[in-house]
Amino acid sequence: QVQLVESGGGLVQAGDSLRLSCTASGRTFSGYGMGWFRQAPGKEREFVASINWSGSSTTYSDSVKGRFTISRDNAGSPVTLYLQMNSLKYEDTGVYYCAASPYGRRLTIPSGYADWGQGTQVTVSS
């Protein structure tokens, strides 16, 4: 059974930091590209960051570039994806989802991802 489970969300103040984690189990995810998306109330799900299968290449949305860092640990079992979020802003509030893509690349579109977690809530107070 494929499972992506996010953790690490919470309520923080603007300027604070959070580190999200996502454990991926149920298949061999070390060859999968992985990403983070978020969805704010009343808005579409949007791309945040992605990483290729080896962790050697990353992509970020303009809104988080320079503040967020995506990384992954393929050595452990299960594979774990991380999102270090610094200098958080009110507009970073939303449900954060991790996703896995069988293509191995750092994709930015949701349709490229086959597996999704249930999400973890991040709330930033201004």
FIPALUM-130673 format. One line per field, with one value per residue (C-alpha): residue number from 1; x, y, z; chain; residue in one letter. Coordinates in steps of 0.05 Angstrom, whole numbers, plus 32768, in hexadecimal, padded with zeros to 4 digits. Example, Ala and Ser with C-alpha at 12.3 -4.5 7.8 and 13.67 -1.06 7.14 Angstrom:
BEGIN
pos	1, 2
east	80F6, 8111
north	7FA6, 7FEB
up	809C, 808F
unit	A, A
code	a, s
END
This chain:
BEGIN
pos	1, 2, 3, 4, 5, 6, 7, 8, 9, 10, 11, 12, 13, 14, 15, 16, 17, 18, 19, 20, 21, 22, 23, 24, 25, 26, 27, 28, 29, 30, 31, 32, 33, 34, 35, 36, 37, 38, 39, 40, 41, 42, 43, 44, 45, 46, 47, 48, 49, 50, 51, 52, 53, 54, 55, 56, 57, 58, 59, 60, 61, 62, 63, 64, 65, 66, 67, 68, 69, 70, 71, 72, 73, 74, 75, 76, 77, 78, 79, 80, 81, 82, 83, 84, 85, 86, 87, 88, 89, 90, 91, 92, 93, 94, 95, 96, 97, 98, 99, 100, 101, 102, 103, 104, 105, 106, 107, 108, 109, 110, 111, 112, 113, 114, 115, 116, 117, 118, 119, 120, 121, 122, 123, 124, 125, 126
east	8000, 801E, 801F, 803A, 8033, 8043, 8054, 8071, 803B, 8021, 8011, 804B, 8056, 806F, 80BB, 80BD, 80D5, 80B7, 80D1, 80A0, 80AE, 808E, 809A, 808D, 8080, 8060, 808D, 80D5, 80D2, 811D, 8115, 80D9, 80DA, 80B7, 8097, 8071, 8031, 8003, 7FBB, 7FA0, 7F55, 7F2E, 7F6A, 7F86, 7FBD, 7FFF, 8046, 8079, 80B8, 80D0, 810D, 8126, 8130, 8178, 8170, 81A3, 8171, 813A, 8106, 80E0, 80A6, 80B8, 8090, 80BC, 80FF, 8136, 810B, 80F9, 8127, 8111, 813B, 8134, 8153, 8155, 8184, 8151, 8113, 80E1, 80F9, 80EE, 80E1, 80ED, 80D9, 80FF, 80D6, 80F7, 80DF, 8097, 8063, 8018, 800E, 8032, 7FF5, 7FD4, 7FD2, 8014, 8015, 804F, 804B, 8073, 807E, 8094, 80B9, 80F3, 80F7, 80E8, 80A4, 807A, 8035, 8006, 7FF4, 803B, 8033, 8013, 8013, 7FFD, 7FFC, 7FC2, 7FE2, 7FF9, 7FDF, 800E, 7FF1, 801B, 7FFF, 8011
north	8000, 8042, 8077, 80BD, 80DB, 8124, 8140, 817E, 81B1, 81E0, 8227, 8258, 82A3, 82C8, 82C3, 827F, 823E, 81F9, 81B8, 818A, 8140, 810C, 80C2, 8099, 804F, 8016, 8017, 8029, 8074, 8080, 8086, 80B5, 8100, 8121, 8163, 8190, 81B3, 81DE, 81F5, 8231, 8237, 8249, 8242, 8210, 81E0, 8200, 81E7, 81F6, 81CE, 818E, 8162, 812D, 80E4, 80EC, 812E, 8150, 8180, 81AC, 81DE, 8212, 8240, 8289, 8296, 8268, 826C, 827F, 826F, 8225, 81EA, 81A6, 8168, 811D, 80E1, 80A4, 807E, 8070, 8045, 8060, 8098, 80DB, 811E, 815F, 81A8, 81DA, 821A, 8259, 82A1, 828A, 82BC, 82BF, 82AD, 826A, 8253, 8215, 81CA, 81AE, 816E, 8142, 811C, 80E8, 80E4, 80A5, 80CF, 80DC, 8125, 8165, 8174, 81B1, 819B, 8170, 8143, 8128, 810A, 80C6, 80C2, 80F7, 80FD, 8115, 8158, 817E, 81C2, 81FD, 823C, 827C, 82B4, 82FB
up	8000, 7FE9, 8020, 8022, 8067, 8076, 80BA, 80DA, 80CC, 8101, 8115, 8114, 8111, 80D4, 80D0, 80F2, 80D4, 80CB, 80AF, 808C, 8082, 8055, 805B, 801C, 8021, 7FFB, 7FBE, 7FAC, 7FAC, 7FA6, 7F5A, 7F5E, 7F57, 7F92, 7FA1, 7FD1, 7FBF, 7FEA, 7FE9, 800C, 801D, 7FDE, 7FB1, 7F80, 7F94, 7F82, 7F78, 7FAE, 7FA1, 7F80, 7F7F, 7F50, 7F62, 7F7A, 7F9D, 7F6F, 7F4F, 7F6D, 7F56, 7F7E, 7F71, 7F6F, 7FAF, 7FDA, 7FB7, 7FE8, 8025, 801C, 8011, 7FF8, 8005, 8008, 802B, 7FFD, 802B, 8060, 805D, 804F, 8022, 8043, 8023, 8048, 8040, 806B, 806E, 8088, 808E, 8089, 8072, 807C, 8033, 803E, 8065, 8048, 8046, 802E, 8006, 7FF1, 7FB0, 7F8A, 7F3F, 7F1A, 7EE7, 7F17, 7F03, 7F2A, 7F0D, 7F1D, 7F06, 7F31, 7EF7, 7EF6, 7F3B, 7F47, 7F93, 7FC6, 8011, 803A, 804A, 8088, 809D, 80A1, 80BF, 80C3, 80ED, 80D9
unit	A, A, A, A, A, A, A, A, A, A, A, A, A, A, A, A, A, A, A, A, A, A, A, A, A, A, A, A, A, A, A, A, A, A, A, A, A, A, A, A, A, A, A, A, A, A, A, A, A, A, A, A, A, A, A, A, A, A, A, A, A, A, A, A, A, A, A, A, A, A, A, A, A, A, A, A, A, A, A, A, A, A, A, A, A, A, A, A, A, A, A, A, A, A, A, A, A, A, A, A, A, A, A, A, A, A, A, A, A, A, A, A, A, A, A, A, A, A, A, A, A, A, A, A, A, A
code	q, v, q, l, v, e, s, g, g, g, l, v, q, a, g, d, s, l, r, l, s, c, t, a, s, g, r, t, f, s, g, y, g, m, g, w, f, r, q, a, p, g, k, e, r, e, f, v, a, s, i, n, w, s, g, s, s, t, t, y, s, d, s, v, k, g, r, f, t, i, s, r, d, n, a, g, s, p, v, t, l, y, l, q, m, n, s, l, k, y, e, d, t, g, v, y, y, c, a, a, s, p, y, g, r, r, l, t, i, p, s, g, y, a, d, w, g, q, g, t, q, v, t, v, s, s
END
